[in-house]
Amino acid sequence: MKKMISLALALTLGLSLTACGSKNAENTESASDLAYVQDKGTLVVGITEFEPMDYQDADGNWVGFDADMASLFAESLGVEVQFQLIDWDSKVMELDGKTIDVVWNGMTLTEDVKEAMECSNPYFNNAQVVIVKADQAEKYQTTDSLKELNFSVENGSAGMEQADAYSLSYTPVLDQATALLEVSSGTADAAIIDYLMAVASTGEGTSYENLTYTVSLADEQYGVGFRKGSDLAAKLNEFFAEKYADGTMKQVADKYGIAEKLVEQ
């Protein structure tokens, strides 16, 4: 009899633990990323230095189209925004490890990105372009002319994908800002960066007056990335639609001279 009672108690306990485990798993699976961000009171935005999307002004504040819109989005959620520099090649690990909540940095919506993240609707048109010294530009106007060059590209970027696609020789670097510096200083012959950054960062009146852009290698679109399954993506799409309709997105884009590439929401 004692053995039967013990067995019954063990079975009851086992079923109870199983039910509890199932309930916990269900809670974990159904957890809201929006609620998580609002509970902790911060939206941590993963970025790299990327003018005109995310860069620091003279006072050390993060500004740019993406930085400004991220600040407004955080405000709409009732939380504080925090910007965190990341290694671009580790962006998915940063998201999944919850060291950041979102990747918002002129991110190209490649198939790999869309598979690894929950992405917003596209909000900017862009392209990957070749950067060379201005006095050498006439020599490099076709893809065939690029074969002899040594490139600098951001590790894990759409620019690196294009270098691979065209079988170009390259060295991966931390970010696109570094890639520009490499070309300007002569340690690389050329770079592949985003068109929007090329417009803001090269030519007369910019930080790199000795550089220009030539060949366009690929047309693409920007999106914002969250953890896979995150409900924040749908929330951001609603925010984008609202801010496009009331003119805020265009106003911010005009501020940085890139409104012609804004995608209707």
N, C-alpha and C positions, 0 to 999 in steps of 0.2 A: 504493500500500500504506500509506504514512504517513497519507494522508487517511482511509483506512478504519479504521486503528488509532485515530486521533484521534477519529473519529466514535463508535467503540465505547466509548472511554473517557468521552466526553461523555455518551453515553446511560446508561452505568453510574453516573456521578456524579449525573445527573439523577434516575434511579430511586432512588438512595440517599437523596438529599435529600428526594424526595417521601415515601419511606417514613418517614424521620426526622420530617418535618413532620406526617405522619399520626399517628405515634406520640405526638408532643408534643401535638397537638390532642386525641387520645384521652385522654392523661393529664390535660389541662386540664379536659376535659368531665367526667371521672370523679373529679376531685379532691373529697375529703371536706371539708365545711365544719367538721365536728367535729374532724377531724385538724388543720385549719388553726388552729383556736382552741387546741387542746391543744398544738400545736407552739410557738405564740407565748406561751402561758402566761397569756393574759388573755381575758376575755369583756367586750367593750366594749358597754355598754348605753346606747342612745339614749333620752333622757328629756326631759320638760319639768317645770317645777315644778307639781305636780298632787296636792294633798292630797285623799284619803288614800292615793294610790297611790305617788307619788314626791315627797318634799319633804325639806328639811333640818331637823334638830333643832337645839337650842340650841348644840351643839358643832360644827355644820357637817357632820354625817354625814347621808348620804342614807338615809331611812327611809320607811316606808309599806308597804302590802301588796306592791306590785310590787317595790319595792327589796329587801324582805326575802326574797321568793321568788327573785329573781334572784341574790342572794348565796348562797342555799342551792343553787341550780342550778349556779352556777359551782363551788362547793365539791364538788358531786357529780362534776363533770368534772375535778377536780384542777387548777383554774386560779383566778387572782385575778379578782375582779369590778372593773370600772371604770365609773363612771357619767359620761356625757357629755351636757351640755345641747345640744339641737339645735333648729333651726328646723323646726317640725312640718311645714310645707309642703314641706320638702326631705328628708323621712325616707327616701324610696326612693333618692334620689341618694346619701345618706350610706351606706346599706346597700351599694348596688352599687359605690360607690367604696371600700368597706372601711375607712371612717373609724369605723364602728361595726359590730358583729356582729349586733345584734338591736334591734328597737324594742319596748320593754316599758314601756308607759306608759298603761294604760287605753285601749288603741286599739280603736276600734269596727271590727268586721269588716264593712265595707262591700264591695260588689262590686268597687270599684276597688282596695281594699286587697288582697282575695283574688286579684285578677288580677295585681297587681304584686309580691306577696310570697308566700313559703311560710309559711303561718300555722298556729299551734297550734289545738287544739280550743278552743272557747269555755270560759271559766272564770268569768266574771261576767255576770250580767244587769244591764242599765243602761237609762237613758232620757235623752233630751235634754229639759231643762226650762228654763223662762223664769225669769230672776232680775230682781226689781224691788225697790225700796225697800219695806220692810215697811208703811209708812204709806200706800202707794199700791196695795197688793196687791189690795184688793177691786175695784178698777177693771179689773183685768186677769186675768180668770178664763176667758176664751174666746179662741180664735184670732182671731176677728173684732176683738176689742178691742185686738189687738197692732199693727194696721196703722198707727196714728198714732205709734208709738214708733221711736226711733233706737237700734239695737242695737250692742253690741260683741261680736265673736265671734273665736275663735281662727282664724287663717288656716289654711286647708286642713283644718279639723276637721269632724266630724259636725254640730256646731252651725252651722257656716257652710252646710252642705248643707241643713239645715232652714230657715235664713233664706232661702235661694234658693227652696226648695220652696214656702214660704208667701209669697214675694215681699215680704219684709220689708226695710226700709232698714237697712243695717249698715255698720260700719267694721271691717275686719280688724285684729287686734292679734297680738302675739307669742305669747301663751298664754292659757289660761283664767284664770290668776291675775290677769293684766293686765285681762282683761274684767271681772272682779269689781271691781277697783280703779276702773275707769272708771265703773261704776254707783254705787259708794259715794261717789265724789268728785263725781258729777253731770255728768261729761263725756259720759255715755251714759245713756239712759233705762232701758235693760234690757240683759241679756246672755242668751246661750243657752249653757249648760254641761252637763256630765254630772251626772246625778242624784246619783251617789256623791260627787262633789265638793261639790255643793250641800248635801247632808246634813252633810258634815264642816266646811264653811267658812262657813255662814250661820246666823243665828238666835242665840238666847241661848247664851252661853258660848263663842262662836266669835270669829274675827277680824272678822267682819262681822255684828255683832248688828243692824245697821240694814237688813239685806237678808233676803229670803226668796224661796222659789221657788213658782211658781203652775202655769202650764199645762205639761203634758207633751206634747211634740210627736212623739216617736218612741220606741218600744221597740227595744232593740238588745242586742248582746252584745260583750264584750271578748275579744280574742285577742292573741297575741304574734306578731310578724312577723320572719322571717329572709329572707335572700337567696333568690330564686326557685330552687327545686330543692335547697335546703339540707337535709342530713340532720339538722340540729340540731332541726328542727321535730318529727320523729318521736321524737327523744331527749327533748325537753321533754314531749311527750304521755305518754311512759312515766314520767317524773319526776312529772308532775301526778297520774297514776293512783296511783302509789305514795304520794305525800304526801297525797292525798285519803283513801286507804284507812287510813293510819296516823294520821289526824287532824291532821296538821301544817297543811294549808291552812285548816281551820276554826279552828285555834288562832290562826294569824296574822290571819285575817279578824276573829275576835273581838277581837283586840288593837286593831283600828282601827274596831270597831263596824259592820262591813258584812257579817257572816256570812250574813244572811238572803238576800243576793243571789248567794251562791256557787253555781256550777253543778256538779252531780255529775260526777265524772270516771270 
